[in-house]
Amino acid sequence: MPDTMTAIAIRGGSGPAEALHAVTVPRPRPREGELLLRVHAAGVNRPDVLQRTGRYPPPPGAPDTLGLEVAGEVVEAAGRWKVGDRVCALLGGGGYAGYALVDARHALPVPAGLDFVQAAALPETLFTVYANVFEHGALRAGETLLVHGATSGIGVAAIQMAKAAGARVVATARGADKAAAARALGADVAVDTTREDFAAAALAAGGIDVAVDMVGAPYFAATLDALNTGGRIVYIAAQGGNELQVPVATVMRKQAVITGSMLRPRSADEKARLAAEVERVAWPWIESGQVRAVVDRTFPLAQAAEAHAWLESGRHTGKIVLLAR
């Protein structure tokens, strides 16, 4: 193995997409309990954009390099893994590089039938959906999930995972094409929010039991209106605004729960627990074809700036992946 590798740095420490550029840095050395992966592909996610713009610093001990999920080949082994194993993994950072360090407990086998590109689109997304929709949101078979941002990486996974679990799905998207894409992924109702009232559509479909929301303040009132008694609203981001005006009487009357979480700041032990749950519950859905990796576009690692610009344009459906090999 070489002693150095290519990685993506942020010129000036933060800035627009154009600030991303390739540099040569020392190859990392694993500590006890860590894998060294030769990265083949790395997923691009909204938290990467937030970190690039200085709004989401890495947690203590995490690499400054962007990248929260990768797929690749084990070149130095630990835990249950051996050299040559094909894995995908959740990272605290460092994925936009030729090699990456991984807590061995946070790696999962590449599902049968998937390549590295598809596998790199899974960890950050599936961990986030499982933790928020199925744990915090406690979605059950027969209930209805409302998915805002249906064609985002999170959205396409949430639709498919909810359907695999036996739930109904109401999805929102901006534009007729994106609403059609949500229906193609399995949504029972897909609403073009540029033309339709999503709360009215959700109520006409029987109301919602769980909402997973990355928009925030602009959608809160309508989402609460559409909530059934005992419903749960789960926040994973607040791209439209993070200050909610909460009508407490309505929350009390509906016995509503408003919650949310972040994945990256969780402890290594908690991520290990979550990895085991995702492998137990979601990996069979992938291998049976009920949940598939939806990759919108790939970019070479050196074109990380172009990948970020495409993500920020909002024109994608599914995940954007960088190719390191």
C-alpha positions in Angstrom: 0.0 0.0 0.0 1.2 3.5 -0.7 2.1 5.7 2.3 0.0 8.6 0.9 -3.4 8.9 -0.7 -5.7 11.4 -2.5 -8.3 13.1 -0.3 -10.6 16.1 -0.7 -9.9 19.2 1.3 -11.8 22.4 1.8 -9.7 25.4 0.6 -9.8 28.0 3.4 -11.5 25.6 5.8 -15.0 26.5 4.6 -16.7 27.9 1.5 -18.7 27.2 -1.6 -18.6 23.9 -3.5 -15.6 25.3 -5.5 -13.6 25.2 -2.3 -13.3 21.4 -2.5 -10.1 20.3 -4.1 -7.9 17.2 -4.2 -4.8 17.0 -2.1 -2.2 14.3 -1.2 -2.1 13.4 2.4 -0.6 10.5 4.5 -2.6 7.3 4.5 -4.2 6.7 7.9 -3.1 4.0 10.2 -5.7 1.9 12.0 -5.9 1.6 15.8 -7.1 -1.4 17.7 -10.7 -2.2 16.7 -10.5 -0.3 13.4 -10.5 -1.5 9.8 -8.5 0.2 7.0 -10.6 0.3 3.9 -9.5 0.9 0.4 -12.4 3.1 -0.6 -14.1 2.4 -3.9 -17.0 4.7 -3.5 -18.2 7.4 -1.0 -21.8 8.7 -0.6 -22.4 12.5 -0.7 -24.8 13.8 1.9 -26.4 17.1 3.1 -24.3 17.0 6.3 -21.2 17.2 4.1 -22.5 20.4 2.6 -23.1 21.8 6.1 -19.6 20.9 7.2 -18.2 22.4 4.0 -19.9 25.7 4.8 -18.8 25.8 8.4 -22.2 24.9 10.0 -21.6 21.3 11.1 -18.1 20.8 12.5 -16.9 17.2 12.9 -17.2 15.7 16.4 -14.1 15.4 18.6 -11.7 12.8 17.2 -13.3 12.7 13.7 -11.3 13.5 10.6 -11.6 16.9 9.1 -12.1 15.3 5.7 -15.7 15.1 4.5 -17.5 11.8 4.0 -19.9 9.9 6.3 -20.3 6.6 4.3 -18.1 4.5 2.1 -17.9 1.1 0.4 -14.7 -0.7 -0.2 -12.3 -3.5 0.5 -10.8 -4.4 3.8 -7.0 -4.1 3.6 -6.3 -4.2 7.4 -8.7 -6.3 9.4 -10.3 -6.1 12.8 -13.4 -7.6 14.6 -15.3 -10.1 12.5 -13.8 -8.9 9.2 -10.9 -10.3 7.2 -8.6 -8.8 4.5 -10.4 -8.8 1.2 -14.0 -8.5 2.6 -16.3 -6.2 0.7 -18.0 -3.9 3.2 -19.9 -0.6 3.4 -19.6 1.5 6.5 -20.8 4.5 8.5 -18.0 7.0 9.4 -17.6 10.0 11.6 -15.7 11.6 8.6 -12.9 10.8 6.2 -14.8 9.1 3.4 -13.7 11.4 0.6 -10.4 9.7 0.3 -8.5 6.7 -1.2 -8.4 5.0 2.2 -10.6 5.3 5.3 -10.6 4.2 8.9 -13.7 2.4 10.2 -14.8 1.2 13.6 -15.1 -2.5 12.8 -18.6 -2.5 14.5 -19.9 0.2 12.1 -19.2 -1.9 8.9 -21.7 -4.1 7.2 -21.3 -6.6 4.4 -22.0 -5.3 0.9 -25.5 -6.9 0.2 -25.6 -9.7 -2.3 -26.1 -8.4 -5.9 -24.9 -4.8 -5.1 -21.7 -3.2 -6.4 -19.6 -0.7 -4.4 -21.4 2.3 -5.8 -24.8 1.1 -4.7 -23.4 -0.1 -1.3 -21.9 3.4 -0.7 -25.4 4.9 -1.0 -26.7 2.9 2.0 -25.1 3.4 5.4 -25.8 7.0 6.3 -29.2 6.9 4.8 -30.5 3.6 6.2 -29.1 4.2 9.6 -30.8 7.6 9.7 -34.1 6.3 8.5 -34.1 3.3 10.8 -33.2 5.4 13.9 -35.7 8.1 13.2 -38.7 6.4 11.5 -38.6 3.0 13.2 -37.1 3.8 16.6 -37.9 7.5 17.4 -41.1 7.4 15.2 -42.0 3.9 16.2 -43.7 3.3 12.8 -45.7 0.0 12.7 -47.3 -2.0 10.0 -50.7 -0.6 9.0 -49.7 3.0 10.0 -49.1 5.8 7.5 -45.8 7.6 7.1 -45.5 11.1 5.7 -42.2 11.7 4.0 -41.1 15.2 3.1 -38.4 15.6 0.5 -39.4 12.3 -1.1 -36.7 12.2 -3.8 -33.8 13.0 -1.5 -31.5 10.2 -0.5 -33.3 9.9 2.8 -36.7 10.2 1.1 -36.2 7.4 -1.3 -35.0 5.1 1.4 -37.8 6.0 3.8 -40.5 5.3 1.2 -39.1 1.9 0.4 -38.3 0.9 4.0 -41.8 1.9 5.2 -43.5 -0.1 2.5 -41.3 -3.1 3.3 -42.4 -2.8 6.9 -46.1 -2.9 5.8 -46.9 0.8 6.2 -48.6 3.2 3.9 -46.7 6.2 2.6 -47.7 9.8 1.7 -44.8 11.6 0.1 -44.2 15.2 -0.8 -42.0 16.7 -3.5 -41.5 19.9 -5.4 -42.6 19.3 -9.0 -44.7 16.8 -10.9 -41.7 14.8 -12.0 -40.5 14.3 -8.5 -44.0 13.3 -7.3 -44.1 10.7 -10.1 -40.7 9.4 -9.0 -42.0 9.0 -5.4 -45.0 7.0 -6.7 -42.7 4.8 -8.7 -40.7 4.1 -5.5 -43.9 2.9 -3.9 -45.6 5.9 -2.3 -49.3 5.4 -2.0 -49.9 9.2 -2.3 -47.4 11.6 -3.8 -48.1 15.3 -3.5 -46.5 18.0 -5.7 -46.3 20.8 -3.1 -45.9 23.5 -5.8 -49.5 22.8 -6.8 -51.3 20.9 -4.0 -52.0 21.1 -0.3 -50.2 18.1 1.2 -52.1 18.3 4.5 -55.4 18.0 2.7 -54.1 15.1 0.6 -52.8 13.4 3.7 -56.1 13.8 5.6 -58.0 12.5 2.6 -55.8 9.4 2.8 -56.8 8.9 6.4 -54.2 11.1 8.2 -50.7 10.3 9.2 -49.2 8.5 12.1 -45.5 9.4 11.6 -43.9 12.2 9.7 -40.2 12.3 8.9 -39.2 15.9 8.1 -36.1 17.6 6.9 -37.8 20.9 5.9 -38.7 22.2 9.4 -40.6 25.4 10.2 -42.5 26.0 6.9 -44.2 22.6 7.0 -44.8 22.2 10.7 -48.3 23.6 11.0 -49.6 21.6 8.0 -47.9 18.5 9.2 -49.4 18.8 12.7 -52.8 19.4 11.1 -52.5 16.1 9.2 -51.4 14.1 12.3 -53.6 11.5 13.7 -54.1 11.1 17.5 -50.9 9.8 19.0 -48.9 10.7 15.9 -45.2 11.5 15.9 -43.3 14.1 14.0 -39.5 13.3 13.7 -37.0 16.0 12.6 -33.8 15.0 10.9 -33.0 18.5 9.5 -34.5 21.9 9.2 -33.5 23.2 5.8 -36.3 25.7 5.7 -36.0 27.0 9.2 -35.5 25.6 12.7 -37.8 27.8 14.9 -41.2 26.3 15.4 -44.4 28.1 16.5 -46.0 25.3 18.5 -49.8 25.4 19.3 -49.6 23.5 22.6 -53.3 22.9 22.8 -53.3 21.1 19.5 -50.3 19.0 20.6 -52.2 18.1 23.7 -55.4 17.3 22.0 -53.7 15.1 19.4 -51.4 13.5 22.0 -48.7 14.4 19.5 -44.9 13.7 19.9 -42.4 16.1 18.4 -38.9 14.6 18.3 -35.8 14.3 16.2 -32.2 13.2 16.3 -28.8 13.5 14.7 -26.7 10.5 13.7 -23.1 11.7 13.7 -22.8 12.9 17.3 -23.9 9.5 18.7 -21.4 7.4 20.6 -19.5 4.7 18.9 -21.3 2.1 21.1 -24.7 3.5 20.1 -23.7 3.4 16.4 -22.6 -0.2 16.8 -26.0 -1.1 18.3 -27.7 0.7 15.4 -25.5 -1.1 12.8 -26.5 -4.4 14.2 -30.2 -3.5 14.1 -29.9 -2.2 10.5 -28.2 -5.4 9.4 -30.9 -7.5 11.2 -33.9 -5.6 9.9 -33.0 -3.7 6.7 -30.4 -5.9 5.1 -32.9 -8.7 4.3 -35.1 -6.1 2.6 -32.2 -5.1 0.4 -31.3 -8.7 -0.5 -34.9 -9.5 -1.3 -35.3 -6.5 -3.5 -37.9 -4.7 -1.4 -35.4 -1.9 -0.8 -32.9 -0.8 -3.5 -30.1 1.7 -3.6 -31.2 4.6 -5.8 -28.1 6.3 -7.2 -28.8 9.5 -9.2 -25.3 10.3 -10.5 -21.7 9.4 -9.9 -18.6 11.7 -10.0 -14.9 11.0 -9.8 -13.4 11.8 -6.4 -11.5 14.7 -7.9 -14.9 16.2 -9.0 -16.3 16.5 -5.5 -17.0 20.1 -6.1 -19.3 19.2 -9.0 -21.0 16.6 -6.9 -21.8 19.1 -4.1 -23.1 21.6 -6.7 -25.4 18.9 -8.1 -26.7 18.0 -4.6 -27.3 21.7 -3.8 -29.2 22.2 -7.0 -31.9 19.8 -5.7 -32.4 18.2 -9.1 -31.3 14.7 -8.0 -33.5 11.7 -7.2 -31.7 9.4 -4.7 -28.0 9.5 -3.8 -24.9 11.1 -5.3 -21.7 9.0 -5.1 -18.0 9.7 -5.5 -15.8 7.2 -7.3 -12.5 6.7 -5.6 -11.3 3.9 -7.9 
